Structures are given as structure tokens and as C-alpha cells.
Amino acid sequence: MRAFLVPVADRPECATALSTAFELARRLGASVHGCHIRPHTDSSVRMPEDLNQIVDSEDAWQVLARGKTSGKSVRAARELFERVAQHYECPPAKRASTAPQALWAERVGSPEKLLAIHGPVSDLVVVSRPGKKGSKVARHFMLSAVLYTSRPVLIVPARQSAPVGEHVAIRWNDSNEAASSVAAAMPIIQRAKTVTVLRGGLGESVGPGVAQLRGYLAHYGIKTRQLRLDRKKDESKGLIEAYRSSQADVLIMGAYSRARFRQRLFGGVTEHMLHKANIPILLKHH
């Protein structure tokens, strides 16, 4: 992983996402691209129907677009990015190179369109999970990152203090989606001190079993241990309990394709992990 993308606004949760990104980038030798996205003030474009169905914020971005974009808020977002970059001693740059650096960009448009442009040419997208009173716009950004970048997305709690990636847990349900997330996160898994496979639950499917996963990781010299979810408990609760027991600092899990992601999973385990589980998760959809 050499290039991280972080959407930035002058908000505390964005500072959390930036700190997590720069800390992880320092360990992996990666650069961090901060991008401030603001709406067209004269735009009449509506949110895509598929995103509107799950975000439940049809007018959130349009309301923001009708307001006047404050130059002060744009400057504050950039100053926040520069302060965090300086804290992690990551030098600013205007052009990408092989050396770890901090790059800044400002773009005008909608989150789903701009993240679909910049996300696919990043190795990891880092966003913060909206807090209990999080705005619909913040949820819009998070779901846009998951649905439109086609890249692994690291979602961190609004108040995240511990480093991410030193102790990894993998939610394994024998699915190609979980395997895709593991493959995308291999640079993080390889540098982790411990790797725990969380096994069990109702989501298991016909595909590579846990033995195949552990054999695959063994090719990279990665040793794993295994914990089973309590089948007597709600799967979401069982997954969280197993994650806590593993003492991990990030959960890697699969996400369904766009259609299945909307129609089958929202309201289930993925919905819970995205919006209610106050832990860092890394996922990638097909």
C-alpha cells in the first residue's frame, strides 16, 4: 500500500480519520492524500437512487449545495490536514513520488462521483464513522466510499485513539467477499503482531474454508489463531464479543456486491457493523 485517500472537512471525526491514516501510513511507508470535497452551489443534480435508498438523506447534499461555500471552512480543512501531517512528520508535496508524503487537493462535486474518480487509484480509503448524532452528509461520505471506490475502506470510530493494524481480526464466513477483503488488506495483515480468525455464525457460504484461509496466510509466514462465534447469540453481538476477546484493533470483513449490499444485508450484520459497532472495520465490496 503506497497511497491513502482521506476525505477532509474541518470536523473532529476527520481529525481522527487523518490521525489513523498517517499513523498507518508511517508503518507502511505510504503517502496520504487529503481531499476536501464541496458541492456545486448551483447544482440541481439529485443523489443517485441506489445511494438515496440506503442513506435516507435525499436532500442532505442538495441543502448543503444551496448554501454558500465558506472559504473559511475550506482553509480550516486544509489547515487541519497540514497540522496532522506535521505532527506525523510527513512532508508536504505537490506531486506524488515514491517517498511518503502528504498531498492536498480540493474538488467540487458530489462525494459518490469524486470518490469514484479518486478512490480506485488509491490503495486504501480512510473515513470516520458518524457519531450518534452524526450528520446525513457524513453518512453519505462513508457509504459513498464503500460503494463507489472499489477499494478497501477503513472506517474508524469518531473517537479512535489506539493505533490500527497491530492486532488484526478477520471475520471469515467462507465467502469470496471475505477473501477479497483479506487480499486487499494483506500489507496490513503481514505487519500485524497477531492475526485472529473469527469463525462461525449464520453467514457461512460455499467457498474457501478456514483451513484454506490459514494455509494461504501461511505462504506469507503469517501465523493465525482461531476463535468461534457463539452460535446461541445474535450474530452481530457474537461477532463483537469475539472481536473484543481477540484484543484486536481492527476487524477485516467482506462486503457484498452493490446490489446484494443494498437489498440483502442492510438491516443485518453489515448494517450493524457499519453504523452501530464502535470499532474500526476494513472492508471491500465487489
Phi and psi in degrees as GROMACS dihedral restraints (atoms count N, CA, C in turn):
[ dihedral_restraints ]
;  ai    aj    ak    al  type     phi  dphi    fc
    3     4     5     6     1  -123.1    20    10
    4     5     6     7     1   -15.6    20    10
    6     7     8     9     1  -138.0    20    10
    7     8     9    10     1   119.3    20    10
    9    10    11    12     1  -105.8    20    10
   10    11    12    13     1   145.1    20    10
   12    13    14    15     1  -118.0    20    10
   13    14    15    16     1   129.9    20    10
   15    16    17    18     1  -131.8    20    10
   16    17    18    19     1   114.4    20    10
   18    19    20    21     1   -66.3    20    10
   19    20    21    22     1   134.2    20    10
   21    22    23    24     1  -127.1    20    10
   22    23    24    25     1   130.7    20    10
   24    25    26    27     1  -134.0    20    10
   25    26    27    28     1   166.1    20    10
   27    28    29    30     1   -81.5    20    10
   28    29    30    31     1    72.1    20    10
   30    31    32    33     1  -137.5    20    10
   31    32    33    34     1   147.8    20    10
   33    34    35    36     1   -56.3    20    10
   34    35    36    37     1   -39.8    20    10
   36    37    38    39     1   -66.7    20    10
   37    38    39    40     1   -27.6    20    10
   39    40    41    42     1   -70.2    20    10
   40    41    42    43     1   -35.1    20    10
   42    43    44    45     1   -62.2    20    10
   43    44    45    46     1   -37.7    20    10
   45    46    47    48     1   -64.4    20    10
   46    47    48    49     1   -46.3    20    10
   48    49    50    51     1   -62.3    20    10
   49    50    51    52     1   -41.0    20    10
   51    52    53    54     1   -64.9    20    10
   52    53    54    55     1   -45.0    20    10
   54    55    56    57     1   -60.5    20    10
   55    56    57    58     1   -42.8    20    10
   57    58    59    60     1   -63.3    20    10
   58    59    60    61     1   -43.4    20    10
   60    61    62    63     1   -63.9    20    10
   61    62    63    64     1   -46.6    20    10
   63    64    65    66     1   -68.2    20    10
   64    65    66    67     1   -36.5    20    10
   66    67    68    69     1   -64.3    20    10
   67    68    69    70     1   -46.1    20    10
   69    70    71    72     1   -68.2    20    10
   70    71    72    73     1   -39.1    20    10
   72    73    74    75     1   -62.9    20    10
   73    74    75    76     1   -36.8    20    10
   75    76    77    78     1   -62.6    20    10
   76    77    78    79     1   -39.3    20    10
   78    79    80    81     1   -72.8    20    10
   79    80    81    82     1   -29.5    20    10
   81    82    83    84     1   -98.5    20    10
   82    83    84    85     1    -5.3    20    10
   84    85    86    87     1    70.3    20    10
   85    86    87    88     1    36.7    20    10
   87    88    89    90     1  -105.7    20    10
   88    89    90    91     1   163.1    20    10
   90    91    92    93     1   -98.7    20    10
   91    92    93    94     1   155.0    20    10
   93    94    95    96     1  -117.1    20    10
   94    95    96    97     1   123.7    20    10
   96    97    98    99     1  -101.8    20    10
   97    98    99   100     1   112.2    20    10
   99   100   101   102     1   -91.6    20    10
  100   101   102   103     1   133.4    20    10
  102   103   104   105     1  -133.7    20    10
  103   104   105   106     1   119.7    20    10
  105   106   107   108     1   -94.2    20    10
  106   107   108   109     1   122.3    20    10
  108   109   110   111     1  -110.9    20    10
  109   110   111   112     1   123.6    20    10
  111   112   113   114     1  -127.9    20    10
  112   113   114   115     1   152.3    20    10
  114   115   116   117     1   -80.7    20    10
  115   116   117   118     1   157.6    20    10
  117   118   119   120     1   -67.0    20    10
  118   119   120   121     1   130.1    20    10
  120   121   122   123     1   -72.5    20    10
  121   122   123   124     1   -19.2    20    10
  123   124   125   126     1  -110.7    20    10
  124   125   126   127     1    17.8    20    10
  126   127   128   129     1   -78.2    20    10
  127   128   129   130     1   137.8    20    10
  129   130   131   132     1  -113.5    20    10
  130   131   132   133     1     9.7    20    10
  132   133   134   135     1   -72.7    20    10
  133   134   135   136     1   133.7    20    10
  135   136   137   138     1   -92.1    20    10
  136   137   138   139     1   159.3    20    10
  138   139   140   141     1   -62.1    20    10
  139   140   141   142     1   142.8    20    10
  141   142   143   144     1   -54.1    20    10
  142   143   144   145     1   141.6    20    10
  144   145   146   147     1   -59.9    20    10
  145   146   147   148     1   -39.0    20    10
  147   148   149   150     1   -65.6    20    10
  148   149   150   151     1   -37.7    20    10
  150   151   152   153     1   -75.0    20    10
  151   152   153   154     1   -37.1    20    10
  153   154   155   156     1   -61.1    20    10
  154   155   156   157     1   -34.5    20    10
  156   157   158   159     1   -64.2    20    10
  157   158   159   160     1   -31.8    20    10
  159   160   161   162     1  -104.0    20    10
  160   161   162   163     1   -20.8    20    10
  162   163   164   165     1   -84.3    20    10
  163   164   165   166     1   -30.3    20    10
  165   166   167   168     1    57.7    20    10
  166   167   168   169     1    42.9    20    10
  168   169   170   171     1  -144.6    20    10
  169   170   171   172     1    55.2    20    10
  171   172   173   174     1   -50.8    20    10
  172   173   174   175     1   -38.5    20    10
  174   175   176   177     1  -106.4    20    10
  175   176   177   178     1     3.0    20    10
  177   178   179   180     1   -58.6    20    10
  178   179   180   181     1   -51.6    20    10
  180   181   182   183     1   -71.7    20    10
  181   182   183   184     1   -34.4    20    10
  183   184   185   186     1   -68.0    20    10
  184   185   186   187     1   -37.2    20    10
  186   187   188   189     1   -63.2    20    10
  187   188   189   190     1   -42.6    20    10
  189   190   191   192     1   -64.3    20    10
  190   191   192   193     1   -38.2    20    10
  192   193   194   195     1   -65.7    20    10
  193   194   195   196     1   -33.3    20    10
  195   196   197   198     1   -72.5    20    10
  196   197   198   199     1   -21.0    20    10
  198   199   200   201     1   -79.9    20    10
  199   200   201   202     1   167.7    20    10
  201   202   203   204     1   -82.6    20    10
  202   203   204   205     1   127.3    20    10
  204   205   206   207     1   -71.5    20    10
  205   206   207   208     1   122.2    20    10
  207   208   209   210     1   -84.9    20    10
  208   209   210   211     1   125.2    20    10
  210   211   212   213     1   -62.8    20    10
  211   212   213   214     1   -28.9    20    10
  213   214   215   216     1   -65.4    20    10
  214   215   216   217     1   -41.0    20    10
  216   217   218   219     1   -67.5    20    10
  217   218   219   220     1   -35.0    20    10
  219   220   221   222     1   -65.9    20    10
  220   221   222   223     1   -45.7    20    10
  222   223   224   225     1   -63.5    20    10
  223   224   225   226     1   -39.2    20    10
  225   226   227   228     1   -64.2    20    10
  226   227   228   229     1   -37.8    20    10
  228   229   230   231     1   -63.9    20    10
  229   230   231   232     1   -43.3    20    10
  231   232   233   234     1   -66.8    20    10
  232   233   234   235     1   -40.6    20    10
  234   235   236   237     1   -63.7    20    10
  235   236   237   238     1   -37.5    20    10
  237   238   239   240     1   -61.6    20    10
  238   239   240   241     1   -47.4    20    10
  240   241   242   243     1   -58.5    20    10
  241   242   243   244     1   -44.8    20    10
  243   244   245   246     1   -67.9    20    10
  244   245   246   247     1   -35.7    20    10
  246   247   248   249     1   -65.4    20    10
  247   248   249   250     1   -44.3    20    10
  249   250   251   252     1   -67.0    20    10
  250   251   252   253     1   -41.6    20    10
  252   253   254   255     1   -60.1    20    10
  253   254   255   256     1   -42.1    20    10
  255   256   257   258     1   -65.1    20    10
  256   257   258   259     1   -39.7    20    10
  258   259   260   261     1   -58.3    20    10
  259   260   261   262     1   -38.5    20    10
  261   262   263   264     1   -93.4    20    10
  262   263   264   265     1    11.3    20    10
  264   265   266   267     1    54.8    20    10
  265   266   267   268     1    40.8    20    10
  267   268   269   270     1  -100.7    20    10
  268   269   270   271     1   114.5    20    10
  270   271   272   273     1   -68.0    20    10
  271   272   273   274     1   139.4    20    10
  273   274   275   276     1   -72.4    20    10
  274   275   276   277     1   151.5    20    10
  276   277   278   279     1  -151.4    20    10
  277   278   279   280     1   157.7    20    10
  279   280   281   282     1  -101.0    20    10
  280   281   282   283     1   -22.0    20    10
  282   283   284   285     1  -130.7    20    10
  283   284   285   286     1   146.3    20    10
  285   286   287   288     1   -71.9    20    10
  286   287   288   289     1   146.3    20    10
  288   289   290   291     1  -147.7    20    10
  289   290   291   292     1  -175.0    20    10
  291   292   293   294     1   -75.8    20    10
  292   293   294   295     1   -18.2    20    10
  294   295   296   297     1   -81.0    20    10
  295   296   297   298     1   143.4    20    10
  297   298   299   300     1   -59.2    20    10
  298   299   300   301     1   133.7    20    10
  300   301   302   303     1  -157.2    20    10
  301   302   303   304     1   170.9    20    10
  303   304   305   306     1  -111.8    20    10
  304   305   306   307     1   122.7    20    10
  306   307   308   309     1  -121.6    20    10
  307   308   309   310     1   141.9    20    10
  309   310   311   312     1  -119.6    20    10
  310   311   312   313     1   143.8    20    10
  312   313   314   315     1  -147.0    20    10
  313   314   315   316     1   149.0    20    10
  315   316   317   318     1  -123.4    20    10
  316   317   318   319     1   129.3    20    10
  318   319   320   321     1  -131.5    20    10
  319   320   321   322     1   150.4    20    10
  321   322   323   324     1  -114.6    20    10
  322   323   324   325     1   125.4    20    10
  324   325   326   327     1   154.7    20    10
  325   326   327   328     1  -165.8    20    10
  327   328   329   330     1   -94.7    20    10
  328   329   330   331     1   151.0    20    10
  330   331   332   333     1   -56.5    20    10
  331   332   333   334     1   -44.8    20    10
  333   334   335   336     1   -65.2    20    10
  334   335   336   337     1   -35.4    20    10
  336   337   338   339     1   -75.6    20    10
  337   338   339   340     1   -43.2    20    10
  339   340   341   342     1   -73.0    20    10
  340   341   342   343     1   -35.3    20    10
  342   343   344   345     1   -70.8    20    10
  343   344   345   346     1   -29.2    20    10
  345   346   347   348     1   -70.0    20    10
  346   347   348   349     1   -22.5    20    10
  348   349   350   351     1   -86.6    20    10
  349   350   351   352     1   -48.3    20    10
  351   352   353   354     1   -90.6    20    10
  352   353   354   355     1   -27.7    20    10
  354   355   356   357     1   -62.8    20    10
  355   356   357   358     1   -46.6    20    10
  357   358   359   360     1   -63.1    20    10
  358   359   360   361     1   -18.5    20    10
  360   361   362   363     1  -105.0    20    10
  361   362   363   364     1    28.7    20    10
  363   364   365   366     1  -122.3    20    10
  364   365   366   367     1   155.8    20    10
  366   367   368   369     1   -88.3    20    10
  367   368   369   370     1   -24.2    20    10
  369   370   371   372     1  -155.9    20    10
  370   371   372   373     1   136.3    20    10
  372   373   374   375     1  -109.2    20    10
  373   374   375   376     1   129.9    20    10
  375   376   377   378     1  -116.2    20    10
  376   377   378   379     1   123.4    20    10
  378   379   380   381     1  -134.7    20    10
  379   380   381   382     1   160.9    20    10
  381   382   383   384     1   -99.3    20    10
  382   383   384   385     1   148.5    20    10
  384   385   386   387     1   -80.4    20    10
  385   386   387   388     1   132.0    20    10
  387   388   389   390     1   -57.5    20    10
  388   389   390   391     1   142.2    20    10
  390   391   392   393     1   -71.1    20    10
  391   392   393   394     1  -175.2    20    10
  393   394   395   396     1   -58.7    20    10
  394   395   396   397     1   -31.5    20    10
  396   397   398   399     1  -109.3    20    10
  397   398   399   400     1    28.7    20    10
  399   400   401   402     1   -63.8    20    10
  400   401   402   403     1   149.4    20    10
  402   403   404   405     1   -76.5    20    10
  403   404   405   406     1   159.9    20    10
  405   406   407   408     1   -66.2    20    10
  406   407   408   409     1   -31.4    20    10
  408   409   410   411     1   -64.2    20    10
  409   410   411   412     1   -40.5    20    10
  411   412   413   414     1   -63.0    20    10
  412   413   414   415     1   -40.7    20    10
  414   415   416   417     1   -66.3    20    10
  415   416   417   418     1   -37.3    20    10
  417   418   419   420     1   -57.7    20    10
  418   419   420   421     1   -46.5    20    10
  420   421   422   423     1   -63.2    20    10
  421   422   423   424     1   -45.2    20    10
  423   424   425   426     1   -61.6    20    10
  424   425   426   427     1   -48.4    20    10
  426   427   428   429     1   -70.7    20    10
  427   428   429   430     1   -32.7    20    10
  429   430   431   432     1   -62.4    20    10
  430   431   432   433     1   -40.2    20    10
  432   433   434   435     1   -63.0    20    10
  433   434   435   436     1   -42.7    20    10
  435   436   437   438     1   -68.8    20    10
  436   437   438   439     1   -43.2    20    10
  438   439   440   441     1   -85.9    20    10
  439   440   441   442     1   -26.4    20    10
  441   442   443   444     1  -117.0    20    10
  442   443   444   445     1    -8.1    20    10
  444   445   446   447     1   -90.3    20    10
  445   446   447   448     1   -23.2    20    10
  447   448   449   450     1    60.4    20    10
  448   449   450   451     1    22.5    20    10
  450   451   452   453     1  -126.8    20    10
  451   452   453   454     1   163.0    20    10
  453   454   455   456     1   -63.0    20    10
  454   455   456   457     1   138.5    20    10
  456   457   458   459     1  -121.3    20    10
  457   458   459   460     1   126.2    20    10
  459   460   461   462     1   -99.9    20    10
  460   461   462   463     1   117.5    20    10
  462   463   464   465     1  -109.0    20    10
  463   464   465   466     1   119.4    20    10
  465   466   467   468     1  -112.4    20    10
  466   467   468   469     1   150.8    20    10
  468   469   470   471     1   -60.1    20    10
  469   470   471   472     1   155.8    20    10
  471   472   473   474     1   -60.1    20    10
  472   473   474   475     1   -30.1    20    10
  474   475   476   477     1  -120.2    20    10
  475   476   477   478     1    85.1    20    10
  477   478   479   480     1  -113.2    20    10
  478   479   480   481     1   125.5    20    10
  480   481   482   483     1  -115.7    20    10
  481   482   483   484     1   -37.2    20    10
  483   484   485   486     1   -75.5    20    10
  484   485   486   487     1   150.2    20    10
  486   487   488   489     1   -60.8    20    10
  487   488   489   490     1   154.9    20    10
  489   490   491   492     1  -114.0    20    10
  490   491   492   493     1   134.8    20    10
  492   493   494   495     1   108.2    20    10
  493   494   495   496     1    -2.2    20    10
  495   496   497   498     1   -82.3    20    10
  496   497   498   499     1   -32.8    20    10
  498   499   500   501     1  -131.3    20    10
  499   500   501   502     1   111.3    20    10
  501   502   503   504     1  -107.0    20    10
  502   503   504   505     1   138.4    20    10
  504   505   506   507     1  -116.8    20    10
  505   506   507   508     1   138.8    20    10
  507   508   509   510     1  -116.9    20    10
  508   509   510   511     1   120.6    20    10
  510   511   512   513     1   -81.5    20    10
  511   512   513   514     1   107.6    20    10
  513   514   515   516     1  -109.7    20    10
  514   515   516   517     1   122.3    20    10
  516   517   518   519     1  -129.1    20    10
  517   518   519   520     1    27.1    20    10
  519   520   521   522     1    64.4    20    10
  520   521   522   523     1    24.5    20    10
  522   523   524   525     1  -108.1    20    10
  523   524   525   526     1   154.8    20    10
  525   526   527   528     1   -65.2    20    10
  526   527   528   529     1   -29.9    20    10
  528   529   530   531     1   -65.6    20    10
  529   530   531   532     1   -42.1    20    10
  531   532   533   534     1   -65.7    20    10
  532   533   534   535     1   -40.0    20    10
  534   535   536   537     1   -63.1    20    10
  535   536   537   538     1   -38.2    20    10
  537   538   539   540     1   -63.8    20    10
  538   539   540   541     1   -41.0    20    10
  540   541   542   543     1   -66.6    20    10
  541   542   543   544     1   -39.5    20    10
  543   544   545   546     1   -63.2    20    10
  544   545   546   547     1   -45.9    20    10
  546   547   548   549     1   -60.8    20    10
  547   548   549   550     1   -41.3    20    10
  549   550   551   552     1   -67.3    20    10
  550   551   552   553     1   -29.1    20    10
  552   553   554   555     1   -97.5    20    10
  553   554   555   556     1     9.7    20    10
  555   556   557   558     1   -55.1    20    10
  556   557   558   559     1   -40.3    20    10
  558   559   560   561     1   -58.9    20    10
  559   560   561   562     1   -33.2    20    10
  561   562   563   564     1   -75.5    20    10
  562   563   564   565     1   -44.6    20    10
  564   565   566   567     1   -61.4    20    10
  565   566   567   568     1   -40.1    20    10
  567   568   569   570     1   -62.9    20    10
  568   569   570   571     1   -28.9    20    10
  570   571   572   573     1   -97.7    20    10
  571   572   573   574     1    -0.2    20    10
  573   574   575   576     1   -72.7    20    10
  574   575   576   577     1   147.5    20    10
  576   577   578   579     1   -76.9    20    10
  577   578   579   580     1   -35.6    20    10
  579   580   581   582     1  -137.4    20    10
  580   581   582   583     1   146.5    20    10
  582   583   584   585     1  -131.8    20    10
  583   584   585   586     1   120.3    20    10
  585   586   587   588     1  -117.4    20    10
  586   587   588   589     1   131.0    20    10
  588   589   590   591     1   -97.1    20    10
  589   590   591   592     1   121.1    20    10
  591   592   593   594     1   -94.7    20    10
  592   593   594   595     1   118.4    20    10
  594   595   596   597     1  -119.9    20    10
  595   596   597   598     1   144.8    20    10
  597   598   599   600     1   112.9    20    10
  598   599   600   601     1  -176.1    20    10
  600   601   602   603     1   100.6    20    10
  601   602   603   604     1  -177.6    20    10
  603   604   605   606     1   -91.4    20    10
  604   605   606   607     1    -6.8    20    10
  606   607   608   609     1   -88.6    20    10
  607   608   609   610     1     5.8    20    10
  609   610   611   612     1   -65.7    20    10
  610   611   612   613     1   142.2    20    10
  612   613   614   615     1  -133.8    20    10
  613   614   615   616     1   174.8    20    10
  615   616   617   618     1   -76.5    20    10
  616   617   618   619     1   114.3    20    10
  618   619   620   621     1   176.6    20    10
  619   620   621   622     1  -164.7    20    10
  621   622   623   624     1   -61.9    20    10
  622   623   624   625     1   128.2    20    10
  624   625   626   627     1   -81.6    20    10
  625   626   627   628     1   179.5    20    10
  627   628   629   630     1   -65.7    20    10
  628   629   630   631     1   -30.7    20    10
  630   631   632   633     1   -64.4    20    10
  631   632   633   634     1   -39.9    20    10
  633   634   635   636     1   -65.5    20    10
  634   635   636   637     1   -39.5    20    10
  636   637   638   639     1   -62.7    20    10
  637   638   639   640     1   -49.0    20    10
  639   640   641   642     1   -66.0    20    10
  640   641   642   643     1   -33.3    20    10
  642   643   644   645     1   -67.5    20    10
  643   644   645   646     1   -40.0    20    10
  645   646   647   648     1   -62.3    20    10
  646   647   648   649     1   -45.4    20    10
  648   649   650   651     1   -66.9    20    10
  649   650   651   652     1   -30.6    20    10
  651   652   653   654     1   -63.4    20    10
  652   653   654   655     1   -28.2    20    10
  654   655   656   657     1   -60.4    20    10
  655   656   657   658     1   -25.6    20    10
  657   658   659   660     1   -98.0    20    10
  658   659   660   661     1     8.3    20    10
  660   661   662   663     1    75.5    20    10
  661   662   663   664     1    21.0    20    10
  663   664   665   666     1   -95.3    20    10
  664   665   666   667     1   118.4    20    10
  666   667   668   669     1   -89.5    20    10
  667   668   669   670     1   140.7    20    10
  669   670   671   672     1  -129.2    20    10
  670   671   672   673     1   158.0    20    10
  672   673   674   675     1  -123.1    20    10
  673   674   675   676     1   168.0    20    10
  675   676   677   678     1  -129.4    20    10
  676   677   678   679     1   137.2    20    10
  678   679   680   681     1  -126.9    20    10
  679   680   681   682     1   139.0    20    10
  681   682   683   684     1   -99.8    20    10
  682   683   684   685     1   141.7    20    10
  684   685   686   687     1   -73.2    20    10
  685   686   687   688     1   148.2    20    10
  687   688   689   690     1   -74.9    20    10
  688   689   690   691     1   111.3    20    10
  690   691   692   693     1   -68.3    20    10
  691   692   693   694     1   -16.2    20    10
  693   694   695   696     1   -81.3    20    10
  694   695   696   697     1   -10.5    20    10
  696   697   698   699     1  -106.3    20    10
  697   698   699   700     1   160.5    20    10
  699   700   701   702     1   -52.1    20    10
  700   701   702   703     1   136.5    20    10
  702   703   704   705     1   -59.6    20    10
  703   704   705   706     1   -40.5    20    10
  705   706   707   708     1   -62.7    20    10
  706   707   708   709     1   -45.4    20    10
  708   709   710   711     1   -66.2    20    10
  709   710   711   712     1   -40.8    20    10
  711   712   713   714     1   -63.1    20    10
  712   713   714   715     1   -37.4    20    10
  714   715   716   717     1   -66.4    20    10
  715   716   717   718     1   -42.8    20    10
  717   718   719   720     1   -64.3    20    10
  718   719   720   721     1   -42.7    20    10
  720   721   722   723     1   -63.4    20    10
  721   722   723   724     1   -41.9    20    10
  723   724   725   726     1   -65.8    20    10
  724   725   726   727     1   -38.7    20    10
  726   727   728   729     1   -61.9    20    10
  727   728   729   730     1   -45.9    20    10
  729   730   731   732     1   -61.8    20    10
  730   731   732   733     1   -41.5    20    10
  732   733   734   735     1   -64.3    20    10
  733   734   735   736     1   -30.8    20    10
  735   736   737   738     1   -74.2    20    10
  736   737   738   739     1   -14.4    20    10
  738   739   740   741     1    59.4    20    10
  739   740   741   742     1    32.3    20    10
  741   742   743   744     1   -80.4    20    10
  742   743   744   745     1   164.0    20    10
  744   745   746   747     1  -115.3    20    10
  745   746   747   748     1     1.0    20    10
  747   748   749   750     1  -157.7    20    10
  748   749   750   751     1   144.2    20    10
  750   751   752   753     1  -111.6    20    10
  751   752   753   754     1   122.8    20    10
  753   754   755   756     1   -98.5    20    10
  754   755   756   757     1   126.5    20    10
  756   757   758   759     1  -146.4    20    10
  757   758   759   760     1   162.7    20    10
  759   760   761   762     1   -86.2    20    10
  760   761   762   763     1   158.5    20    10
  762   763   764   765     1  -132.2    20    10
  763   764   765   766     1   144.9    20    10
  765   766   767   768     1   -76.3    20    10
  766   767   768   769     1   167.4    20    10
  768   769   770   771     1   -60.5    20    10
  769   770   771   772     1   167.1    20    10
  771   772   773   774     1   -55.3    20    10
  772   773   774   775     1   -46.5    20    10
  774   775   776   777     1   -66.6    20    10
  775   776   777   778     1   -48.0    20    10
  777   778   779   780     1   -68.4    20    10
  778   779   780   781     1   -33.2    20    10
  780   781   782   783     1   -58.7    20    10
  781   782   783   784     1   -41.8    20    10
  783   784   785   786     1   -77.6    20    10
  784   785   786   787     1   -50.4    20    10
  786   787   788   789     1   -81.8    20    10
  787   788   789   790     1   -28.9    20    10
  789   790   791   792     1  -106.5    20    10
  790   791   792   793     1   -39.9    20    10
  792   793   794   795     1   -96.1    20    10
  793   794   795   796     1   -30.4    20    10
  795   796   797   798     1   -64.2    20    10
  796   797   798   799     1   129.7    20    10
  798   799   800   801     1   102.0    20    10
  799   800   801   802     1    -8.8    20    10
  801   802   803   804     1  -114.4    20    10
  802   803   804   805     1  -142.8    20    10
  804   805   806   807     1   -63.8    20    10
  805   806   807   808     1   -44.8    20    10
  807   808   809   810     1   -64.6    20    10
  808   809   810   811     1   -40.4    20    10
  810   811   812   813     1   -57.7    20    10
  811   812   813   814     1   -44.9    20    10
  813   814   815   816     1   -64.3    20    10
  814   815   816   817     1   -44.6    20    10
  816   817   818   819     1   -68.2    20    10
  817   818   819   820     1   -33.9    20    10
  819   820   821   822     1   -71.7    20    10
  820   821   822   823     1   -41.2    20    10
  822   823   824   825     1  -112.5    20    10
  823   824   825   826     1   -21.5    20    10
  825   826   827   828     1  -119.6    20    10
  826   827   828   829     1   -23.6    20    10
  828   829   830   831     1   -82.0    20    10
  829   830   831   832     1   116.4    20    10
  831   832   833   834     1   -86.7    20    10
  832   833   834   835     1    57.0    20    10
  834   835   836   837     1  -136.2    20    10
  835   836   837   838     1   157.3    20    10
  837   838   839   840     1   -71.5    20    10
  838   839   840   841     1   133.5    20    10
  840   841   842   843     1  -129.5    20    10
  841   842   843   844     1   146.8    20    10
  843   844   845   846     1  -123.9    20    10
  844   845   846   847     1   123.6    20    10
  846   847   848   849     1  -143.6    20    10
  847   848   849   850     1   164.2    20    10
  849   850   851   852     1  -146.5    20    10
  850   851   852   853     1   129.4    20    10
  852   853   854   855     1   -97.7    20    10
  853   854   855   856     1   159.6    20    10
